[in-house]
């Protein structure tokens, strides 16, 4: 299974996601897509399998994501203007319209509050993300 991790700014959330996934699910192929080179570099340093940078890289890879791919990132990756404007309308649309399953980490930084989501530390969200991804991997192997 290929997991696409999208991040921007300093790549902190993407780096934390890649680190957690590498530790718990080392067999995954992780593609790091940064809206800038700093974010991509942070995810690559954390152990991503490959990386690419910029709007075209995000749009291209999310558009061609297969059904068994999963896109991971902060909820701002689905919002035009997310991450202090680093996420373009084209990037947000590519993520949102992708056939891949999306696992989004809620953050308050993008000015969106998802009702029913409790405030929790990033570590708790990463643990939940890992468990959901583990279930996806198990479901794929049963097919």
ABEGO torsion letter per residue (X at the ends): XBBBBBBBEAGAAAAAAAAAAAAABAABBBBBBBABAAAAAAAAAAGBABBBBEAAAAAAAAAABBAABBBBEBAAAABBGBGGGABBAAAAAAAAABABBBBBBBBAAAGBBBBGBBBBBAAAAAAAAAAAAAAAAAAAAAX
